[in-house]
Amino acid sequence: MGSNQGVVGVSTEPGSAADEAGFRAGDVILEVDGLPVNSVRQVFRAITTAEAKYVIIRIDRFIPAVKSKVFSATHSQLL
């Protein structure tokens, strides 16, 4: 993802459509109904002017790497 693509969600209101759809703080909204978005205004415009009851929102979700201690073993001991 490039640095000027998408809109980062800061939070979701409990019980809102975004909350019910599973959006999380930090999700990056990339598209609304196939239209690229780069500002909150574009997101709201795409949602509020949609003719359909539902819109498809494409997101990128950053999932941080996890560090964990693992017992050092030979390859055969791990299998």
N, C-alpha and C positions, 0 to 999 in steps of 0.2 A: 504494500500500500504506500502510495506517495504521501508526502507531507501535507499536500493541499487537497486531499480527498476525504470526504466524509465529514460527519458531525459527531463529536464525542458527547455521549449522554452523561450528564453529571449525576443525576438521580432519577428515580421514578416515584411517583406519588402512589402510596399504597391504595389498591383498589382501582387504579386507572387502567385504561386499555393497554398501556405499555407494560404495567406491572402484570396484568393478567396474561399478556402474551409472552412473559418471561424475560423481558428486557432487564438488563442490569446496569448499574453505574459503570462507566468505562466502555460500554459497547459503542462501536463506531457505526453510525448509520451511513451506508454507502449509496443506497438507492431506494427510492420509493416508486413502486410499480414500474421498475426498469429505468427510471430517470435518475441519473447521478445527482447527488445533492452535496453541497459544500457549505451550506449555512442553515441555521435554524429556520430562517424565513423560507428557504426553499423546501425544507421538510414540511412545515406547516402548510405552505401553499399546495404542495403535492397531495397532502392528505385531505385538506378541506375542499379541494376542487375535484377530487376523484368522483367519478360517476357511479362506481360500484360501492356496495356496502362495505367491502373489505379492501384493504390495500396489501400488497406484498412488500415487505421491507427487508432489504438485504443488509446484514450487519457483519462486521468483523469483530470478533471477541478475543481480546488478549487473554490468554491463559498462561500465567507465569510458570516457569519450570519449577519443579520440586526437587529439593535435595534430600537425600536420605542415606543413612549409614547402612551399608550392606557388608555382611561378613566376607572377608577375603578368602576365596577358595579357588582351587584349580578348576579348570573347565569341567572336568569329569564330576566334581563334587556338586556343581550347580545343576547337572542334568538328572 
